[in-house]
Amino acid sequence: MLLVATLPVIGGWKLAGPFGGSARSIAIDPQNGRTLVAGARDSLLFRSDDAGASWRLLPFPRGTPGVFNSVLIDPAASAHYYAGLDAGDSSDSGVYESKDGGETWQALAGIHGSRIEALALSPIDSAILAAGTSKGVFVSDDSGVTWRRISSETDREMQDITALAFDPADKNVLYAGTPHLPWKTTDGGTTWHSVATGLIDDSDIFSIRVDPKNPKLVFASACSGIYRSDSGGAAWVKIQGIPGTHRRTHIISEDPGNAGTIFAGTTLGLFKSPDGGKT
């Protein structure tokens, strides 16, 4: 099924689809920037092989409709995809894997039935996969074959994980965002500590981004705005370059070709900073 439409130009932007689905997540193939995978509501997954000019609905097993909050493409294998589904408390929630470019999918055992809100691959070893769920952080060291919980079952602060990011230089360092501030582990999940100095209390953390060349530089987007840390999360400074004191920021990302250029998707629109968030 090929989904194509006339793409109107709005202020220099073209509407790119996918049409028929409310896109919630997107992944770009690191080996081929023209290949995109988008996750949407109603358990819909789309693929584009021409940088978004057209989209094809991927076959996915029918079940309880859910939302694909996160999709990933393995940087070591372009046809290897992961998709995290939140289908409520049904057994259809979980992490799904495709090894053939999205043509067939299978649920990964060990995390089946868990509501998935975030996924992350270690930049050091793509066999290490982390999943943020409504019941904590889970990690797999073997590409999703087996899973283990690395957050405490009794820690109420880490029951709902909304964002994940690995340190690019140390596979044991992982950041986790929650509806109440961010957390960090430096020992693979044995211990966790709050990294919230400088953030407005009770901030929902929507995304976390660690600079691929400078692990001490970390950005976080939250309901109270955008934050920057130059100390690996030990302290944060709120970025003031966007109008308005409180602007809900759902996503922040860096230009892969220029780490100093960052983009922020906010309730006031899309913003760009050419100097690491200073302006």
N, C-alpha and C positions, 0 to 999 in steps of 0.2 A: 504494500500500500504506500504509494508515494504521495506526500502531502506538499502541494505547491500552491502558491498564491501570489498575486500581484503585491509587491512590497512597496507600500507608500513611504515616501521620504518625509520625516518629521524633524525639522531642525537639524538636518545632517545625519539623522539616524534612519535606518530601514527596519521595518518590522520583519523579523526573521522567523517567526513561528517558535516551536511547532504548533500548528493549528489543530484545535480539538483537545488540547490539554493545557492545564494551568501549570506551567513549568515551575518547579520548586528547587531544582538542583541541576548542575551542568558539569560535565567533565570534558576536557580537551585532551586528545591523545598527545602525549609528550613527543612521540616520534613522528607524528603527522598532524599538524595543526588544523588541517581541514576536516578531520574526523571529530565529531562532537557526539556526546550522548547526553540526553536530557531526561530527568525524572520528573514526573508530574503527579497530580492527584488521580484518583480512581485507578491506581496501579498501572499507569501508562508509562511506557518507556519509548523514547524516540532516538533515532540515530540520523545524523547528517554526514555525508561524505564530501560535501562541497562547501564547507565553512558556513553552513546555515542557510544556503540558498534554497534547499529543499530538505524535507525530513521524511523518514520512513518509520511507521509504527512497528516496534519490535514485538515479536510474539512473547507473551509472558503467561504463565499458568493462571487460569482463572481461579479465583478464591474470594475471600473477603476483601473488598476494595480498601485500599490504603493510600498512603502518601509516600513517595520516594524522596525522603529528606536529604539523601546523600547518594551520589554515584561516583565511582572511581574507575580509572583505567590504569592498569598495571604499567608502570614505565618500562618494565623489562619485557613485557609481552603485550603488544597492541591489541590482540584479540581477547585479552583476559580482563573481564569487567566484574565489578562488585556493585551491588545496589542494596541500600538499606531501606527496608519497608516498615512503616508504622501503620499497621492495620488494627489498631486498638488492642484489646486484650485477646484477640483471636489467635489461634495457632498459626495463622498465615503470616504474622509479623516475623521479622528476622532479616538475616543477611542472605542475599541470593548471589550466585556466582554463574558467570558464563565464560566458557573458554573458547567460544567460536564467534566472537564479535556480536553477541546478543541474540543469536539465532535460537539457542536453547538455554534454559536456566534451571538451576537446582538450588534448593534451600540447603544452607550449611547447617549440619547437625551441631548440637552443643550450644547454639544460641537461638534455635528455632523457637518462636513464640514470644521473643523479646521485642519490644517496640524500639525501633532504631531511629535515633535522632541525629547521629553523626558517625562518620567513618573517617579513618586516617591510616595512611600507609607510611611506614618509616622510610625516609629518604635514603637511609643507609642500607636497608634490607627490605625489599618489597614483600618478602614472605611474612613480615611482621605487620599484622593488621589489628587496629584497635576499633572498637565499637562503643559508641556512647548510647546508652539505653535508659529507659525509665527506671531501671533498677541498678544503675551504676556503670562502671567501666569494665569492659571485657577485652581481652587481648588474645590473639592467636599468633603463634610463632611458626606455623606451618601452612600459611596461606588459607586459613580458615578450616582446616581439617579438625583441629581440636581447639577448645576455648577454655579460658580460666578467668574468673572474676579477679580484678586487681584493686578493687575498691571495697571498703568494708560494707557488709550487709547491714550493719547497725548504725552506720553514719548517715543520718538523715540529710545532711548537707550535700551528700554525693549520691543521692538516689536518682536524680534526674539530670542527665548529662546532655547538654545542648551543643557543645563544640569540643573538638579535639585537635591537637597539633603536636607532632613530634619535633624534638630538637634535631636539626639537620646533622649534628656532629656526634650525638650520643643517643643510641637507641633506647636507653633506659630513662631518658628524660621525656616526659609527656605532660602537656598542659590539658586541663579539662575545664570547660565552661559550664556553669550551672545557672539556674534562675536566681541564685544568690552568690554572685562573684566567682572568680576563677581559682583553680587549685593546680598544684604542680607536684609531680613525683620525680625524684632524681635516682631512684633505685628500682625502676621497673614496676612500681606499684606497691612495694612492701610498705612504704610510708607515704603519706600525702600531707602537704601543708598549704594553708591558704596564702595566696599571693594577691592581696587586695589593697595594699597600702597606696593611697592616692585615688582610689576609685570611690565613687559615691556608693554608700551602703545600699544594699538590696538591688544592685544593678543586675539585670538579666544579661548574661553574656551570650551573644548570638554567634560570634565567630572569633577565632584566634589565628593569627598569622605570625610565624617565626621567619625572620629573614634567612634565606638559604645560605648566605655567605657570612652572616654575623649572628650567631645564635643568641647573643645578648639582646638583640633588637627584636622586640615583640610588639605586635599591635593587637588590640582587642576592640571589638565593636559591641556596643551594649545599648540598652534602652535609654541610657543617659548620655550617649554620644560615643566618641572615639578616644581611645587611650593609647599612649605609647610608653614602652618601657625600654630603657637602655641598659637594664641590669638583669635581664632574664626574668622579669616579673617581680623582682624584689621591691620595686617602686614604680608607680605609674604617674604620668602627667596627661591631663586631659588636653586634647587638641582643640584649639579655639578658632581655627580658621574658617569653620562653617557657621553661617549666621544662626543665631538662636542658641540658648544655653543648653536646652534639652532637645536633641534630635535623635530619634530612634534610628539606629544604624544596624541593619540586618546583616550586612556582609562587608568585609574589607578584604582587599586583595592587592598584591603587588604586580607590577609589570614584570613578566619573567625575563625580559631583556634588560631591565633597568630597575634595580631594587629600590631606588630612590623615588620612583613614581608609584604612588598608591591610588587606589580607587575605593570609593565608599558609596554603597547603596543605602540611602537614608529616606526617611519619610518626606524630606524636602527635595528629593531628587538624587541624581547621580553626581558625585563630586570627584575631582581629580586634584592630586597634589604632586607637583614636580620635585618637591624637596623634603620628602619623608614626613609630611604632615605639618610643616611649618606654615605653609600658606595653601 
